[in-house]
Amino acid sequence: MVTPVYLADNFKEDVDSIIETTYRFLLNNGDEDWIQSVYAMREVNSWEYIHSILKRVVPIAHIIGTDGEIPNARIQLDFMNFVQRYSKLGTMHLWDETRLMAMGRAIRDASGDGQAMANAISEFFMAPQGEMIEKLMDTARYLTLQQLFTLQVDYTDPRTEAKVELDFQSLANTTLWPAALTGAALWDQRATADGLTNLDDHLELYYRVNRRYPQEITMHYSLLMHLLNQESTENFISESLDVSVVNLGNSNRSGQRLALLNNILQQAPMRNGQMYPMIRTYERVFPIQTNATDIELVEGVPLDRYCFVDRQPRRVITENGMGNEQIMGIGLWGPNIESALNGAGNSELDPLQVLNNVQSGPFAWTELVSSSSFASNAVGNYVPIPFDVDSYGGRKVIA
């Protein structure tokens, strides 16, 4: 879909022009604060990142008889090291003579002797460096959402065919990832599905592993609608409120119904006085270029599964020592060569000096590529790292 641009009526003199670019902002419909509360973005200086998982269990003291020997306590210690390499992300916008002339015509047609209008049109045609950095961040968010919902990243860029493959689910407790539902149990089977019981059973498995419940159950809005539309869910709410619930799946007031369901679930504490996790939705659409000309809108959150979110403090050792992290993982931005080469010109380069001048994080720059065109570029090296793989969990519930 093309962003609509409405210019002034050419038959009127000295009219105000209006440029409407709503669509580009509608694509960014996700709650960035929520993503940041789950995975924090950080910059690191090393070219490879060593991810170590340490599991340590110290047994309680023994009962010993009078004059008895004190037995040696065996500390169970599992230590796994993984060298994580970054995935290189990049985007470029080429501005040739044809596009620059088109931008000039748009500015002229918008009547603009006003600099603000000219600047607005310029930003619409071109990609400011800040926007290009944001596109790198969007790719990072897309990969991170895959990891959050599956503890895996398996993505092949449709245009470059470059692959990103990360698998942490194989390190986690298998009970946290039950087999996909099938047949009459699928959540889109209104008469036979029992989504709330599925969630209860899964939460019990989670508690056995972690001795706590997650804080949230996150899913796409369309999956929530299947859950609300199930007869078993309607019956649960009707019995809880002792009222008749008609057409609970009606999307017109789905937000009110979700709030009602959460309130009912949280009225009765679970084990150790812990509360039932909040059910919440998250949606984000990413425009992904599939070839030289076509762009496809892709959902960032899977439509067929939910995941658990748990931000309770976990112990993490970094270069700053031992600390508590109330996030589920970190998105690491490593160094990139382009940050050191930018502006070097055609002078002889010293490789050691280049390495000493590299910067970490997303990086954008503009360069002249011919006598009549220039390119805006942005690159970044990124990898998402999960903390405490046993705090993750999810299940596929739609075929």
GUBAVEX-208938 format. One line per field, with one value per residue (C-alpha): residue number from 1; residue in three letters; x, y, z. Coordinates in steps of 0.1 Angstrom, whole numbers, plus 5000, padded with zeros to 4 digits. Layout:
BEGIN
num [NUM;...]
residuo [ala;...]
x [X;...]
y [Y;...]
z [Z;...]
! end
This chain:
BEGIN
num [1;2;3;4;5;6;7;8;9;10;11;12;13;14;15;16;17;18;19;20;21;22;23;24;25;26;27;28;29;30;31;32;33;34;35;36;37;38;39;40;41;42;43;44;45;46;47;48;49;50;51;52;53;54;55;56;57;58;59;60;61;62;63;64;65;66;67;68;69;70;71;72;73;74;75;76;77;78;79;80;81;82;83;84;85;86;87;88;89;90;91;92;93;94;95;96;97;98;99;100;101;102;103;104;105;106;107;108;109;110;111;112;113;114;115;116;117;118;119;120;121;122;123;124;125;126;127;128;129;130;131;132;133;134;135;136;137;138;139;140;141;142;143;144;145;146;147;148;149;150;151;152;153;154;155;156;157;158;159;160;161;162;163;164;165;166;167;168;169;170;171;172;173;174;175;176;177;178;179;180;181;182;183;184;185;186;187;188;189;190;191;192;193;194;195;196;197;198;199;200;201;202;203;204;205;206;207;208;209;210;211;212;213;214;215;216;217;218;219;220;221;222;223;224;225;226;227;228;229;230;231;232;233;234;235;236;237;238;239;240;241;242;243;244;245;246;247;248;249;250;251;252;253;254;255;256;257;258;259;260;261;262;263;264;265;266;267;268;269;270;271;272;273;274;275;276;277;278;279;280;281;282;283;284;285;286;287;288;289;290;291;292;293;294;295;296;297;298;299;300;301;302;303;304;305;306;307;308;309;310;311;312;313;314;315;316;317;318;319;320;321;322;323;324;325;326;327;328;329;330;331;332;333;334;335;336;337;338;339;340;341;342;343;344;345;346;347;348;349;350;351;352;353;354;355;356;357;358;359;360;361;362;363;364;365;366;367;368;369;370;371;372;373;374;375;376;377;378;379;380;381;382;383;384;385;386;387;388;389;390;391;392;393;394;395;396;397;398;399]
residuo [met;val;thr;pro;val;tyr;leu;ala;asp;asn;phe;lys;glu;asp;val;asp;ser;ile;ile;glu;thr;thr;tyr;arg;phe;leu;leu;asn;asn;gly;asp;glu;asp;trp;ile;gln;ser;val;tyr;ala;met;arg;glu;val;asn;ser;trp;glu;tyr;ile;his;ser;ile;leu;lys;arg;val;val;pro;ile;ala;his;ile;ile;gly;thr;asp;gly;glu;ile;pro;asn;ala;arg;ile;gln;leu;asp;phe;met;asn;phe;val;gln;arg;tyr;ser;lys;leu;gly;thr;met;his;leu;trp;asp;glu;thr;arg;leu;met;ala;met;gly;arg;ala;ile;arg;asp;ala;ser;gly;asp;gly;gln;ala;met;ala;asn;ala;ile;ser;glu;phe;phe;met;ala;pro;gln;gly;glu;met;ile;glu;lys;leu;met;asp;thr;ala;arg;tyr;leu;thr;leu;gln;gln;leu;phe;thr;leu;gln;val;asp;tyr;thr;asp;pro;arg;thr;glu;ala;lys;val;glu;leu;asp;phe;gln;ser;leu;ala;asn;thr;thr;leu;trp;pro;ala;ala;leu;thr;gly;ala;ala;leu;trp;asp;gln;arg;ala;thr;ala;asp;gly;leu;thr;asn;leu;asp;asp;his;leu;glu;leu;tyr;tyr;arg;val;asn;arg;arg;tyr;pro;gln;glu;ile;thr;met;his;tyr;ser;leu;leu;met;his;leu;leu;asn;gln;glu;ser;thr;glu;asn;phe;ile;ser;glu;ser;leu;asp;val;ser;val;val;asn;leu;gly;asn;ser;asn;arg;ser;gly;gln;arg;leu;ala;leu;leu;asn;asn;ile;leu;gln;gln;ala;pro;met;arg;asn;gly;gln;met;tyr;pro;met;ile;arg;thr;tyr;glu;arg;val;phe;pro;ile;gln;thr;asn;ala;thr;asp;ile;glu;leu;val;glu;gly;val;pro;leu;asp;arg;tyr;cys;phe;val;asp;arg;gln;pro;arg;arg;val;ile;thr;glu;asn;gly;met;gly;asn;glu;gln;ile;met;gly;ile;gly;leu;trp;gly;pro;asn;ile;glu;ser;ala;leu;asn;gly;ala;gly;asn;ser;glu;leu;asp;pro;leu;gln;val;leu;asn;asn;val;gln;ser;gly;pro;phe;ala;trp;thr;glu;leu;val;ser;ser;ser;ser;phe;ala;ser;asn;ala;val;gly;asn;tyr;val;pro;ile;pro;phe;asp;val;asp;ser;tyr;gly;gly;arg;lys;val;ile;ala]
x [5000;5013;5012;4986;4998;4973;4985;4968;4941;4961;4931;4933;4960;4980;4963;4977;4989;4983;5005;4988;5012;4991;4998;5035;5028;5000;5026;5044;5014;5034;5041;5078;5078;5065;5092;5119;5104;5110;5143;5167;5188;5225;5258;5289;5324;5334;5332;5318;5297;5303;5270;5274;5246;5254;5232;5242;5223;5237;5220;5207;5228;5228;5217;5247;5249;5269;5307;5297;5317;5304;5298;5311;5284;5283;5274;5256;5272;5264;5283;5277;5295;5281;5299;5272;5280;5260;5237;5245;5215;5216;5196;5203;5183;5197;5188;5194;5186;5151;5140;5155;5137;5104;5110;5116;5083;5064;5078;5069;5034;5028;5031;5058;5076;5074;5105;5086;5066;5097;5113;5083;5082;5120;5116;5088;5108;5140;5150;5165;5193;5171;5144;5170;5183;5147;5144;5174;5157;5126;5145;5160;5125;5112;5140;5136;5098;5106;5128;5104;5076;5097;5132;5143;5151;5148;5146;5157;5157;5135;5156;5192;5186;5209;5198;5196;5194;5194;5181;5178;5147;5169;5185;5152;5131;5109;5078;5077;5070;5041;5032;5009;4972;4954;4919;4889;4913;4924;4914;4895;4870;4844;4823;4851;4882;4890;4917;4915;4921;4950;4965;4959;4977;5006;5009;5011;5040;5057;5053;5069;5100;5103;5083;5065;5041;5049;5036;5019;5004;5009;4992;4981;4947;4932;4942;4926;4894;4894;4899;4870;4848;4851;4819;4841;4853;4818;4805;4834;4826;4788;4792;4817;4793;4761;4749;4743;4771;4759;4783;4815;4836;4821;4851;4832;4839;4867;4888;4861;4857;4894;4895;4865;4882;4915;4895;4878;4910;4928;4902;4914;4951;4970;4998;5017;4993;5006;4981;4970;4991;4976;4964;4975;4977;5005;5006;5032;5033;5066;5070;5095;5108;5107;5124;5136;5102;5076;5069;5049;5033;5043;5029;5057;5037;5027;4989;4990;5006;5010;5040;5048;5064;5083;5103;5110;5146;5172;5209;5232;5270;5284;5316;5301;5297;5267;5233;5196;5179;5142;5140;5139;5169;5190;5194;5231;5245;5281;5308;5308;5336;5315;5316;5354;5355;5329;5346;5380;5379;5404;5434;5455;5438;5457;5438;5449;5436;5403;5399;5407;5380;5350;5319;5291;5254;5234;5253;5241;5259;5255;5280;5283;5281;5282;5283;5245;5234;5241;5231;5220;5231;5226;5241;5242;5254;5227;5220;5192;5203;5177;5182;5171;5158;5135;5116;5103;5073;5047;5025;5010;4972;4960;4969]
y [5000;5034;5062;5087;5123;5150;5182;5216;5223;5238;5260;5280;5306;5308;5278;5258;5224;5192;5161;5131;5103;5084;5050;5049;5056;5030;5003;5012;5002;4983;4993;4999;5003;4967;4953;4972;4958;4923;4927;4956;4968;4973;4980;4959;4963;4927;4911;4879;4875;4846;4836;4813;4795;4785;4762;4756;4735;4733;4705;4712;4701;4664;4650;4633;4612;4620;4617;4610;4621;4651;4639;4659;4679;4675;4708;4702;4726;4728;4753;4758;4783;4795;4819;4840;4857;4887;4889;4918;4941;4967;4990;5015;5042;5053;5089;5094;5123;5110;5108;5141;5158;5141;5156;5190;5188;5178;5207;5231;5217;5221;5259;5260;5291;5277;5259;5237;5223;5217;5199;5177;5167;5161;5137;5119;5112;5106;5085;5106;5088;5085;5067;5043;5035;5028;5003;4984;4984;4970;4941;4935;4936;4911;4886;4892;4885;4852;4843;4854;4832;4801;4805;4801;4823;4808;4835;4837;4871;4868;4891;4883;4847;4853;4832;4838;4806;4805;4776;4780;4759;4727;4739;4745;4720;4703;4704;4742;4736;4711;4695;4715;4710;4691;4682;4692;4708;4736;4770;4779;4750;4770;4741;4717;4738;4745;4771;4780;4744;4743;4774;4760;4727;4746;4769;4739;4726;4760;4761;4727;4739;4774;4774;4805;4815;4838;4874;4875;4853;4871;4864;4881;4897;4872;4843;4861;4863;4825;4821;4844;4829;4793;4780;4768;4803;4817;4791;4799;4836;4829;4806;4829;4859;4839;4858;4849;4859;4863;4862;4867;4866;4898;4920;4952;4951;4925;4948;4949;4911;4906;4929;4909;4876;4888;4901;4868;4848;4870;4868;4834;4832;4802;4784;4803;4832;4840;4856;4842;4857;4886;4877;4904;4910;4924;4932;4946;4946;4948;4958;4933;4937;4904;4914;4945;4961;4943;4948;4924;4932;4905;4900;4901;4881;4845;4841;4805;4805;4822;4827;4833;4865;4866;4897;4886;4893;4868;4868;4878;4883;4910;4930;4951;4921;4902;4919;4914;4918;4922;4914;4882;4889;4915;4925;4931;4955;4948;4969;4975;4983;5009;5033;5035;5037;5065;5097;5081;5091;5076;5081;5050;5032;5017;4984;4987;5023;5011;4985;5010;5035;5011;5020;4998;5000;5009;5033;5054;5075;5092;5088;5100;5070;5089;5124;5126;5103;5095;5068;5068;5037;5021;4989;4971;4938;4923;4892;4885;4866;4851;4849;4819;4797;4779;4811;4809;4788;4787;4764;4763;4761;4769;4746]
z [5000;4991;5017;5005;4998;4994;4978;4976;4950;4921;4911;4942;4949;4981;4997;5026;5016;5035;5035;5051;5060;5085;5071;5078;5114;5116;5108;5141;5162;5188;5224;5224;5262;5265;5243;5262;5295;5282;5262;5269;5240;5249;5231;5237;5223;5217;5182;5197;5228;5252;5267;5298;5315;5351;5371;5407;5434;5469;5490;5525;5555;5566;5599;5616;5648;5678;5670;5635;5604;5585;5549;5520;5503;5465;5448;5415;5391;5354;5333;5296;5273;5240;5216;5200;5167;5156;5126;5104;5096;5069;5047;5020;5002;4968;4957;4920;4898;4890;4926;4935;4906;4917;4952;4937;4918;4949;4968;4940;4936;4974;4967;4993;4999;5034;5046;5070;5041;5021;5050;5055;5018;5019;5049;5032;5000;5017;5048;5076;5094;5125;5105;5090;5125;5135;5106;5120;5154;5137;5123;5157;5173;5147;5155;5193;5191;5175;5204;5230;5216;5207;5223;5187;5158;5124;5097;5061;5045;5015;4994;5004;5015;5045;5075;5112;5133;5171;5192;5230;5233;5232;5265;5283;5302;5276;5298;5293;5256;5254;5221;5198;5202;5176;5164;5186;5212;5188;5201;5169;5176;5195;5207;5219;5228;5264;5263;5300;5310;5286;5302;5337;5329;5313;5343;5366;5346;5347;5385;5389;5371;5385;5418;5406;5379;5350;5352;5318;5291;5259;5225;5193;5194;5170;5193;5222;5202;5197;5235;5243;5217;5231;5248;5277;5283;5281;5306;5330;5331;5333;5362;5379;5376;5378;5347;5311;5288;5252;5223;5243;5212;5198;5189;5195;5233;5235;5256;5283;5281;5285;5316;5330;5324;5340;5370;5376;5372;5397;5424;5437;5445;5432;5450;5477;5473;5438;5414;5381;5353;5334;5299;5275;5237;5216;5179;5156;5118;5100;5063;5049;5014;4995;4963;4945;4944;4966;5003;5024;5057;5082;5117;5143;5169;5158;5153;5164;5198;5232;5254;5290;5302;5335;5345;5381;5392;5380;5388;5360;5361;5338;5336;5364;5387;5400;5397;5393;5359;5357;5320;5301;5279;5262;5226;5220;5194;5186;5168;5131;5107;5088;5118;5115;5077;5074;5064;5058;5022;4998;5020;5029;5057;5087;5096;5133;5134;5118;5146;5172;5159;5156;5174;5187;5180;5149;5126;5097;5071;5037;5008;4972;4949;4915;4901;4903;4931;4967;4992;5028;5046;5080;5095;5128;5142;5165;5185;5211;5242;5266;5304;5323;5295;5319;5326;5290;5278;5251;5230;5196;5198;5163;5133]
! end
